[in-house]
């Protein structure tokens, strides 16, 4: 049975499709958004970092709209806050540096 499957696999004629050119700008933009998120999270807090991440990543798409991205950002902030902070009790910086000391506010 294996020989029969192998013979059919080698005998198959598939249409040749060209692969589109790899867009390095989009990959760099999305990677940069993730790196910027990591930089902003301890400095500006969870809310701002997630919103910036969503807007920069979404702007890499050809289908980018401000309204859709704002709705997506609001949903993701609400969902991730609910899951990680309220549900799993993880502590993320939620606001700017506190003025009393140099530790991120909680």
N, C-alpha and C positions, 0 to 999 in steps of 0.2 A: 504494500500500500504506500509506503514511503517513497518508493521508486516512482510510482505513478504520480504522486503529488509533485516530486522533483521534476519529472518530465514535463508536466503541465506548467510548472512555474517557469522553467527555462524557455518554454515555447510560447509564453504569453507575449502579446504585442501590445504595448501600452503607448499612448500618445506621448510624445516628447514635449515637455513643458519647459519654458525658460524660467529661470529663477530671477526675480527682480533684484536690482542692485541694493546692497545692504546700506541702510541709512544710518550712518554713524552719528549724525547730529541728534537724532531722536534718542539713540542709546545714551549719548553723553548727557542729554537733557534729563532723562529719567534717572540716570546714575547720580548726576549732580543734585537732583531733588532729594534723593535719599541721603546723600552726604550732608546736604544743607539741613535736612531734618535732624540728623544726629548732632549737628553743631548747634542748632537753634533750641532743641529740646531742653537742655539744662539752663540755657540763658533766657529764653523768652517764654518757656512753658509749653505745656501739652497742646493747648488750644491753638495758639499761633503756629506752632511747628506743624501740626497736622494740616491746617488750612493752607500754609505755604506749600507743603508737600503735594497736596491735592491739586492746587492751582498750577504749579510748575509742571507736574507730571501730565495733567490733562491738556495743557497747552501744547504738548508734543503731538497731540492727535490732530488729524485733519478735520475731525468732527467736533472740535472744541467750541463750546458756547459758554458765555459767562453765567447765564442762568442755570444751565445744567450742572456746571462745575460748582456753583454756589450751593445748589441743592445737594450734590454729592458730598461736598465738604461738610455741610451741616449734618447730614446723615452719618458720615464717618466719624465725626467728632462725638456725636451722641452715642453711636454704637460702640466705638472703642472705649470711650469713657465708662459706659455701662458695663462692658465686659471686663476690662482690665482694672479699673479703679473700684467700681462698686462690687462687681462680681468676684474678682480674684483678689481684691484688697491689695493691689500693687500700688506703690507710691510713685507718682510722677510729679515733677515740678509743674504746677498749674498756673503760675504767674511769674512776673519778673523777679529778679533778684530782690531780696528783702533789703531794706535800708539799714537795719540794725546790724547785720553781719553779712558776710559775703557768701552765704549759702542760699541756694535757690529756695524760694517760698514753696510751701506745700498746700 
